[in-house]
Amino acid sequence: MFGGLSFLLRGNMCCGIASGELMVRVGPDAYEKALARKHARPMDFTGKPLRGYVYVAPQGIRSQRDLGGWIEQGLAYARTLPPR
């Protein structure tokens, strides 16, 4: 779909890697708050931002804590979705 590697939970994407950046599915309710975090930007692989998904630059996932926090956020949102 977007030329990267994605990870699914019960058939729903939660996070992945594309062009060296982490992609995280944060959901529409957490989208603005996620964008306010350092090194995060809208996921816009089509040229139009995809609300509920963010890219995180490599600088934003240098520590295990930072990477784990983003992954947990993606997993938390995917857990709210019905299995596919």
C-alpha positions, -999 to 999 in steps of 0.1 A, spaced: 0 0 0 27 25 9 60 8 0 70 -1 36 69 -28 61 39 -28 84 29 -47 116 -6 -58 123 -26 -67 154 -56 -88 146 -54 -77 110 -52 -39 118 -21 -19 111 -5 -5 143 29 6 131 56 1 104 86 14 87 87 34 54 116 53 39 135 50 72 108 65 93 85 49 118 48 50 109 23 48 138 -14 45 137 -25 67 166 -62 71 156 -81 102 149 -87 112 185 -49 112 194 -37 126 161 -32 162 170 -15 153 203 8 129 185 17 156 159 27 179 188 54 155 198 89 162 187 100 145 154 64 136 144 47 147 112 16 138 93 17 106 73 13 119 38 26 93 14 -1 101 -12 5 139 -9 -25 142 14 -22 137 52 -38 106 64 -55 116 97 -48 91 125 -14 81 112 20 98 118 56 95 107 83 97 133 118 107 122 147 85 133 157 111 159 124 105 176 130 68 182 167 67 192 160 54 227 143 22 235 119 42 257 109 65 228 105 37 203 85 16 228 62 45 236 53 50 200 48 13 194 26 10 225 5 39 213 0 21 179 -9 -11 197 -32 6 221 -52 21 192 -52 -12 172 -66 -30 203 -97 -8 201 -105 -20 165 -125 -51 156 -104 -80 142 -102 -81 104 
